[in-house]
Amino acid sequence: MEKLKLHTGYSNILAKNDTYKTPEEVKKNSFLPLSFRFYPKLVKLFLYANKLTKSNEYDRYNWVATSKAILDILEEVGIKFEITGMKNLTSFEGPAIFIGNHMSTLETVILPYIINPVKPVVFVTKEELNSTPVFGPINAARHPILVGRNNARADLMKVMEQGAERIKNGRSIIIFPQRTRSPKFDARSFNSLGIKLARKNNVPVVPVALLTDAWGNGKIIKDFGKIDSNKIVHFAFGRPIKVTGNGSEQHEKVIEFIISKLKEWGREDLTP
């Protein structure tokens, strides 16, 4: 595989455009099932990215390039993207906390391409991801905040301490407050950890609404689910929100933004 390269024109596109839609000329070009066309290319890409980690070359730019390559592969097999609100990423200075619903693997591999050229960013991820054979070193190379999910208090302390360190170093943070990825949005399990982190470090919150069930969750291996080109992938970034008081009002605003977008996309079946 050729050396991954940052798509140099993307920052300019992002600065000029608020939205992105998959071009109409992107067509399906095979009669093979989508999963048979997508996953082999994905695995090959991850193997190459894993190789780069061993020589300490998997930096911010190669992370963006990997993310862009995955978007390209998804579009090649017929998945269509609609991304809105990208100008909100450049409407403020410094880091932010991006808070979104968590539906599938898709958002974890595509968000770096959208956000990282503008705001250096890290994820809050499960500790177990770092122990997987291929993806583990890739995840570890991008400075994630790792949580165990078994001790809520310990996870809170870790996110607050390491989050403050990342923000001090100029990095934004992506948090999925749901306990686990789910095709439906459950507001009751949507905790306020991201709000607390933003309030403590005096940085804004950017709500992120996601509709990514075109990449389904697998029954045997969760990351390898059905790829469905009949479903459009939606990403929407809201206006940055300053956290005031105890943050409860801002927490509700994030939830309202996600629910309103899911309804706007015709997916009331996914809302509470």
ZIWO-V83455 format. One record per pair of residues at least 12 apart in sequence whose ideal C-beta (glycine too) atoms are under 7 Angstrom apart, sorted by the first residue. I is the first residue (numbers start at 1). J is the second residue. D is the distance in Angstrom with one decimal. If there is no record, write none. Layout:
i->{I	I}
j->{J	J}
d->{D	D}
This chain:
i->{1	1	4	4	4	4	5	6	6	6	7	7	10	11	14	14	14	15	17	18	18	18	18	19	19	19	20	20	21	21	22	22	22	26	28	28	28	34	34	34	34	35	35	37	38	38	38	38	39	41	42	42	45	45	45	46	46	46	47	49	49	50	50	50	53	53	53	58	58	60	60	63	63	63	64	64	64	64	67	67	67	67	68	70	70	71	71	77	77	78	79	79	79	80	80	81	82	82	83	83	84	85	85	85	86	86	88	88	88	88	88	89	89	89	89	90	91	92	92	94	95	95	95	95	95	95	96	96	96	96	96	96	96	97	97	97	97	97	97	97	98	98	98	98	98	98	99	99	99	99	99	99	99	100	100	100	100	101	101	101	101	101	102	102	102	103	103	103	103	103	103	103	104	104	104	104	104	104	105	105	106	106	106	107	107	108	111	114	115	119	120	120	120	121	121	121	121	122	122	122	122	122	122	122	123	123	124	124	124	124	124	124	125	125	125	126	126	127	127	127	130	143	145	145	145	145	145	147	156	159	159	160	160	163	164	164	167	167	173	175	175	177	177	177	177	178	181	183	183	184	185	185	185	185	185	186	187	187	190	192	192	195	195	195	195	196	198	199	199	204	204	204	205	205	205	205	205	206	206	206	207	207	207	207	208	209	209	209	209	209	210	211	211	211	211	211	212	213	214	214	214	214	215	216	234	236	238	241	259}
j->{44	48	62	65	66	69	65	61	64	65	65	68	117	117	86	117	118	90	86	84	85	86	87	83	84	86	81	83	81	82	75	80	81	75	77	78	229	77	78	227	229	226	227	77	73	74	77	227	224	73	70	73	66	69	70	134	135	138	134	66	138	134	137	138	137	138	141	138	141	116	120	112	116	142	112	113	116	117	109	110	112	113	113	109	110	110	113	227	229	229	214	229	233	232	233	233	232	234	114	235	236	236	237	238	114	237	206	237	238	239	240	115	118	119	237	118	240	204	240	203	119	167	170	171	172	203	119	172	203	204	205	206	240	173	175	194	197	198	203	205	115	172	173	174	206	208	175	177	194	205	207	208	254	176	208	209	210	178	185	209	210	258	176	178	181	181	182	183	210	211	212	213	181	212	213	215	216	217	215	223	212	215	233	210	212	123	174	235	172	172	170	171	172	171	172	173	174	142	143	144	145	166	171	173	144	174	144	145	147	159	173	175	139	144	146	147	149	146	147	148	146	166	158	159	162	163	166	159	193	193	197	197	200	197	200	201	201	203	197	193	194	190	191	193	194	190	217	213	270	270	258	259	262	270	271	272	255	272	255	247	251	243	247	250	251	247	243	243	247	240	241	242	240	241	243	250	254	237	238	240	238	254	257	258	237	236	257	258	261	262	235	233	234	262	265	267	233	231	227	228	231	233	227	228	265	261	257	253	271}
d->{6.7	4.8	5.0	3.9	6.2	6.9	5.7	4.3	5.5	5.2	6.8	5.0	5.5	4.7	5.6	6.3	6.1	6.4	6.7	6.6	6.6	5.5	4.4	6.4	4.9	6.9	6.6	4.3	6.9	5.3	5.3	4.3	4.9	4.8	6.7	4.2	6.9	4.7	6.6	4.0	6.0	6.6	5.1	5.0	6.1	6.8	5.0	5.2	6.2	5.0	6.6	6.6	6.3	5.7	6.7	5.2	6.1	6.7	6.3	5.1	5.1	5.2	5.5	5.8	4.2	6.0	4.7	6.5	4.4	6.1	6.2	5.3	6.4	5.7	5.9	5.6	5.0	5.9	6.0	5.9	4.1	3.5	4.7	4.9	6.5	5.6	6.0	6.4	6.7	3.4	5.3	5.6	6.0	5.0	6.8	4.8	5.9	5.3	6.5	4.4	4.9	5.2	3.6	6.2	6.9	6.3	6.4	4.7	6.5	5.4	6.4	6.4	4.7	6.3	6.3	5.8	6.4	6.0	5.1	6.5	6.6	4.9	6.1	6.0	4.3	5.3	6.7	5.0	5.5	4.9	6.7	5.0	6.0	5.3	6.3	4.7	5.6	4.3	6.2	5.1	6.8	6.4	7.0	4.6	4.9	5.3	5.4	6.4	4.0	5.7	5.9	6.5	5.2	6.1	3.2	6.7	5.4	6.5	4.9	6.7	5.4	5.2	3.5	5.0	4.5	6.0	6.8	6.1	5.5	6.9	4.6	5.8	5.9	4.6	6.1	4.6	6.8	6.1	5.9	4.8	4.0	4.0	6.6	5.0	5.2	6.9	6.2	6.7	7.0	4.4	6.0	4.9	6.8	6.3	4.5	6.9	5.9	6.4	5.0	5.6	6.5	5.5	5.3	5.8	5.0	4.9	6.9	4.6	6.2	6.0	6.5	4.9	6.2	4.6	6.2	6.4	5.9	4.5	6.6	5.2	6.3	6.9	6.8	5.7	4.6	6.1	6.9	6.5	6.6	6.0	6.3	6.2	6.4	4.7	6.8	5.6	4.8	6.0	6.9	6.3	4.1	4.8	4.5	5.8	6.0	5.9	6.5	5.2	6.7	4.9	6.0	6.8	6.3	5.6	5.8	7.0	5.1	5.1	6.0	6.3	4.6	5.8	4.0	5.7	4.9	6.6	4.8	4.2	5.1	3.8	5.9	5.6	6.9	4.7	6.1	6.0	6.5	6.0	6.3	5.2	3.8	4.3	4.1	6.6	5.8	4.4	6.0	4.5	3.5	6.7	6.0	6.7	4.0	6.4	5.3	6.1	5.5	5.9	6.8	5.2	4.0	5.1	6.0	6.6	5.2	4.8	4.7	6.0	4.9}
